[in-house]
Amino acid sequence: MQKPQSAKRIGELSLLAFTFFEGWFPVLTLLILQYLSPIYTYLLTVCFASLTFLTVLIMQGKLVQLIQFSAYRPMLLSASLMSLAFIFIYVGLTWTSAGNMSILIFLQFFFSFVYFNVIGREPFSRQHLLGAFLMAFGALIILFPENWTVNKGDLFIVMASAIAPIANYYQKQARQQVSSSTVLTFRSFFAIPVLYILAIIMEAEPQWQTIEQIWIYIVICGVLLMGLSKILWLEGIHRISITKASAMMALIPVFTLFFSWMLFNTLPDTRQLMAIVPVIYGGYLLTRSV
């Protein structure tokens, strides 16, 4: 059995690795989107992610959990909502920057507060209220630049952030009956046929020559950024508190802005620098115990 301190250390390292991979996600996805349409990008990425989840599930000896029908309702709801959220993210990234995406996706903490504390009438403190205000203020800095025209890509990311807490709510229900790897495997295999049908209807089929040019980035996104990173997140929060995990997530937009500068030579603009502080600190206040 792992000692508490050893388990905590593993959890911290898992979360640190998770933030590193997640920091790369919008940057490499933007690179792929220069060649492929958003739904086909998501489809190909999730195909490799599904293989990663299935491999882990087989190694854990929990393949039989995929036919545990009592967990199907929350898994279906979680898979549907999370797939929709990721569609919005991929579509949104065709119009916005990696930096904006990494900051605005943090709003899922704000929407969780609205859904479960304000609407759901769960008790909350002044600290949580201040955190929600700071996050909303930071988001407005991103959404409404000097000319007061809203970027539709940013709006898609905000919609994804609004969906994520509900999807996570049902994912938590499913997790009470089956393992995390089962939930992730089910979600990815559910998404593949849905995304394929949507891609055929809505987008032009990509040429194989185009896919061959960027296949290595698709594999990296699927196996590492959509696959391994999600497992690291679940392993991390299993060993350390959600508060600490959420605080460590503040590293994600920092990594993203740095990687974006490395790959695209784009420095963070004034709005991003002004927004990142209230959004991240507000998220910390919302997840911190009173």
C-alpha positions as CSV (number, residue, x, y, z in Angstrom):
1,M,0.0,0.0,0.0
2,Q,1.3,3.5,-0.9
3,K,2.2,5.8,2.0
4,P,0.0,8.9,2.1
5,Q,3.0,11.2,1.4
6,S,4.0,9.0,-1.6
7,A,0.5,8.9,-3.0
8,K,0.3,12.7,-2.6
9,R,3.6,13.1,-4.5
10,I,2.4,10.8,-7.3
11,G,-0.8,12.9,-7.5
12,E,1.1,16.2,-7.7
13,L,3.4,14.8,-10.5
14,S,0.4,13.4,-12.4
15,L,-1.2,16.9,-12.3
16,L,2.0,18.6,-13.3
17,A,2.3,16.3,-16.3
18,F,-1.4,16.9,-17.1
19,T,-1.0,20.7,-17.1
20,F,2.0,20.3,-19.4
21,F,0.1,18.2,-21.9
22,E,-3.0,20.4,-21.7
23,G,-0.9,23.4,-22.4
24,W,0.0,21.9,-25.7
25,F,-3.5,20.9,-26.7
26,P,-4.8,24.2,-28.2
27,V,-1.4,24.9,-29.8
28,L,-1.1,21.6,-31.6
29,T,-4.8,21.6,-32.4
30,L,-4.5,25.0,-34.1
31,L,-1.6,23.6,-36.2
32,I,-3.8,20.6,-37.3
33,L,-6.7,23.0,-38.1
34,Q,-4.6,24.7,-40.7
35,Y,-4.9,21.5,-42.8
36,L,-8.2,19.9,-41.6
37,S,-11.7,21.0,-40.8
38,P,-12.7,21.0,-37.1
39,I,-15.0,17.9,-36.9
40,Y,-12.6,15.7,-38.9
41,T,-9.8,16.9,-36.6
42,Y,-11.8,15.9,-33.6
43,L,-12.8,12.6,-35.1
44,L,-9.2,11.6,-36.0
45,T,-7.9,12.7,-32.6
46,V,-10.5,10.8,-30.7
47,C,-9.9,7.6,-32.7
48,F,-6.3,7.5,-31.3
49,A,-7.6,8.6,-27.8
50,S,-10.0,5.6,-27.8
51,L,-7.2,3.2,-28.5
52,T,-5.3,4.6,-25.5
53,F,-8.3,4.3,-23.2
54,L,-9.1,0.8,-24.4
55,T,-5.5,-0.4,-23.9
56,V,-5.6,0.9,-20.3
57,L,-9.0,-0.7,-19.7
58,I,-7.7,-4.1,-20.9
59,M,-4.5,-3.8,-18.9
60,Q,-6.7,-3.1,-15.8
61,G,-8.8,-6.2,-16.5
62,K,-12.0,-4.1,-16.5
63,L,-13.2,-4.6,-20.1
64,V,-16.4,-6.3,-18.7
65,Q,-17.5,-2.9,-17.2
66,L,-18.4,-1.7,-20.7
67,I,-21.5,-3.9,-20.6
68,Q,-22.6,-2.7,-17.1
69,F,-25.9,-1.4,-18.4
70,S,-26.9,0.3,-15.1
71,A,-24.2,2.9,-15.8
72,Y,-25.3,3.5,-19.3
73,R,-27.6,6.5,-18.6
74,P,-25.0,8.7,-16.9
75,M,-22.3,7.6,-19.4
76,L,-24.5,8.4,-22.4
77,L,-25.4,11.8,-21.0
78,S,-21.8,12.5,-20.1
79,A,-20.5,11.3,-23.5
80,S,-23.1,13.3,-25.4
81,L,-22.5,16.6,-23.6
82,M,-18.7,16.2,-23.5
83,S,-18.6,15.5,-27.2
84,L,-20.7,18.6,-27.9
85,A,-18.3,20.6,-25.7
86,F,-15.3,19.4,-27.6
87,I,-17.0,20.1,-31.0
88,F,-17.5,23.7,-29.8
89,I,-13.8,23.9,-28.7
90,Y,-12.5,22.6,-32.1
91,V,-14.9,24.9,-34.1
92,G,-14.0,27.8,-31.8
93,L,-10.3,27.3,-32.3
94,T,-10.7,28.0,-36.0
95,W,-11.6,31.6,-35.2
96,T,-9.7,32.3,-31.9
97,S,-6.2,32.0,-30.5
98,A,-4.7,29.2,-28.4
99,G,-4.2,31.8,-25.6
100,N,-7.8,32.9,-25.5
101,M,-9.0,29.3,-25.5
102,S,-6.8,28.3,-22.6
103,I,-8.1,31.3,-20.5
104,L,-11.8,31.0,-21.4
105,I,-12.0,27.3,-20.8
106,F,-11.3,28.1,-17.2
107,L,-14.9,29.5,-17.0
108,Q,-16.1,26.0,-16.3
109,F,-15.5,26.8,-12.6
110,F,-17.7,29.9,-13.0
111,F,-20.5,28.0,-14.6
112,S,-20.2,25.2,-11.9
113,F,-20.8,27.9,-9.3
114,V,-23.8,29.3,-11.2
115,Y,-25.4,25.8,-11.7
116,F,-24.8,24.2,-8.4
117,N,-24.6,27.2,-6.0
118,V,-26.7,30.0,-7.4
119,I,-29.4,27.9,-9.3
120,G,-29.0,24.8,-7.2
121,R,-29.1,26.8,-4.1
122,E,-26.1,25.2,-2.5
123,P,-24.6,27.5,0.1
124,F,-21.7,29.7,-0.9
125,S,-19.5,32.3,0.8
126,R,-18.4,35.8,-0.1
127,Q,-15.1,34.3,-1.2
128,H,-16.9,32.2,-3.8
129,L,-19.0,35.1,-4.9
130,L,-15.8,37.2,-5.3
131,G,-14.2,34.4,-7.3
132,A,-17.2,34.2,-9.6
133,F,-17.1,38.0,-10.2
134,L,-13.4,38.0,-11.0
135,M,-13.8,35.2,-13.5
136,A,-16.7,36.9,-15.2
137,F,-14.7,40.2,-15.3
138,G,-11.7,38.4,-16.8
139,A,-13.9,36.7,-19.4
140,L,-15.4,40.1,-20.4
141,I,-11.9,41.5,-21.1
142,I,-11.3,38.6,-23.6
143,L,-14.8,38.7,-25.1
144,F,-15.2,42.5,-25.6
145,P,-12.0,44.1,-27.0
146,E,-11.6,47.8,-27.7
147,N,-13.9,47.8,-30.7
148,W,-16.6,45.9,-28.8
149,T,-17.0,43.2,-31.4
150,V,-17.3,39.7,-30.0
151,N,-15.2,37.0,-31.6
152,K,-17.4,34.0,-32.5
153,G,-14.6,31.6,-31.8
154,D,-14.4,32.9,-28.2
155,L,-18.2,32.4,-27.8
156,F,-17.9,28.8,-28.9
157,I,-15.2,28.3,-26.2
158,V,-17.5,29.9,-23.6
159,M,-20.3,27.6,-24.6
160,A,-18.0,24.6,-24.2
161,S,-17.1,25.9,-20.7
162,A,-20.8,26.1,-19.9
163,I,-21.5,22.5,-21.0
164,A,-18.5,20.9,-19.2
165,P,-19.8,21.1,-15.6
166,I,-23.0,19.3,-16.5
167,A,-21.1,16.7,-18.4
168,N,-18.8,16.2,-15.4
169,Y,-21.8,15.9,-13.1
170,Y,-23.0,12.9,-15.1
171,Q,-19.5,11.5,-15.4
172,K,-19.2,11.6,-11.6
173,Q,-22.5,9.6,-11.4
174,A,-21.1,7.0,-13.8
175,R,-17.8,6.9,-11.9
176,Q,-19.7,5.6,-8.9
177,Q,-20.5,2.4,-10.8
178,V,-17.5,1.9,-13.1
179,S,-13.9,2.9,-13.4
180,S,-12.6,6.2,-14.9
181,S,-11.0,4.3,-17.8
182,T,-14.4,2.7,-18.6
183,V,-16.1,6.1,-18.7
184,L,-13.4,7.5,-21.0
185,T,-13.5,4.4,-23.3
186,F,-17.3,4.5,-23.5
187,R,-17.2,8.3,-24.2
188,S,-14.7,8.0,-27.0
189,F,-16.3,5.0,-28.7
190,F,-19.7,6.8,-28.5
191,A,-18.2,9.9,-30.1
192,I,-16.6,8.2,-33.1
193,P,-19.8,7.3,-35.1
194,V,-21.5,10.5,-34.2
195,L,-18.6,12.6,-35.3
196,Y,-18.2,10.6,-38.5
197,I,-21.8,11.2,-39.5
198,L,-21.5,14.9,-38.6
199,A,-18.3,15.2,-40.6
200,I,-19.8,13.6,-43.7
201,I,-22.8,15.9,-43.6
202,M,-21.1,19.2,-42.7
203,E,-17.6,19.1,-44.0
204,A,-15.6,18.1,-47.1
205,E,-13.7,14.9,-46.8
206,P,-10.0,15.5,-46.4
207,Q,-7.4,14.1,-48.8
208,W,-5.1,11.4,-47.5
209,Q,-2.1,13.4,-48.7
210,T,-3.2,16.1,-46.4
211,I,-3.6,13.8,-43.4
212,E,-0.2,12.3,-44.1
213,Q,1.5,15.7,-43.7
214,I,0.2,16.0,-40.1
215,W,-0.4,12.5,-39.0
216,I,2.3,12.7,-36.3
217,Y,0.5,15.7,-34.7
218,I,-2.8,13.9,-34.8
219,V,-1.3,10.9,-33.1
220,I,0.3,13.1,-30.4
221,C,-3.0,14.9,-29.8
222,G,-4.9,11.6,-29.6
223,V,-2.6,9.5,-27.5
224,L,-1.0,12.1,-25.3
225,L,-3.2,15.2,-25.1
226,M,-6.7,13.6,-25.4
227,G,-5.7,10.2,-24.0
228,L,-2.9,10.0,-21.5
229,S,-3.6,13.5,-20.1
230,K,-7.2,12.6,-19.1
231,I,-5.9,9.5,-17.3
232,L,-3.3,11.6,-15.5
233,W,-6.0,14.1,-14.4
234,L,-8.2,11.3,-13.0
235,E,-5.2,9.7,-11.2
236,G,-4.1,13.1,-9.9
237,I,-7.5,14.1,-8.4
238,H,-7.8,10.6,-6.9
239,R,-4.7,11.3,-4.7
240,I,-4.8,15.1,-4.0
241,S,-7.6,17.5,-3.2
242,I,-9.7,19.1,-6.0
243,T,-8.7,22.5,-4.5
244,K,-5.0,21.9,-5.1
245,A,-5.6,20.3,-8.5
246,S,-7.6,23.3,-9.6
247,A,-4.9,25.6,-8.4
248,M,-2.3,23.6,-10.4
249,M,-4.5,24.0,-13.5
250,A,-3.6,27.7,-13.4
251,L,-0.3,26.5,-15.1
252,I,-2.2,25.5,-18.3
253,P,-2.8,28.9,-19.9
254,V,0.8,29.9,-18.9
255,F,2.1,26.8,-20.7
256,T,-0.2,27.5,-23.7
257,L,1.0,31.1,-24.0
258,F,4.6,30.0,-23.8
259,F,4.2,27.1,-26.3
260,S,2.2,29.4,-28.7
261,W,5.2,31.8,-28.6
262,M,7.6,28.9,-29.3
263,L,5.6,27.5,-32.2
264,F,3.9,30.5,-33.8
265,N,6.1,33.3,-32.5
266,T,3.0,35.0,-31.1
267,L,3.5,36.9,-27.8
268,P,0.5,37.3,-25.4
269,D,-1.4,40.5,-26.1
270,T,-2.5,43.0,-23.5
271,R,-6.0,41.7,-23.1
272,Q,-4.8,38.2,-22.4
273,L,-2.3,39.4,-19.8
274,M,-5.1,41.5,-18.2
275,A,-7.6,38.7,-18.2
276,I,-5.4,35.8,-17.1
277,V,-5.0,37.1,-13.5
278,P,-8.7,37.5,-12.5
279,V,-9.7,34.4,-14.3
280,I,-7.1,32.1,-12.7
281,Y,-7.4,33.7,-9.2
282,G,-11.2,33.7,-9.4
283,G,-11.1,30.0,-10.2
284,Y,-8.8,29.4,-7.3
285,L,-11.3,31.2,-4.9
286,L,-14.2,29.2,-6.3
287,T,-12.5,25.9,-5.6
288,R,-10.9,26.8,-2.3
289,S,-12.5,25.5,0.8
290,V,-13.8,28.1,3.2
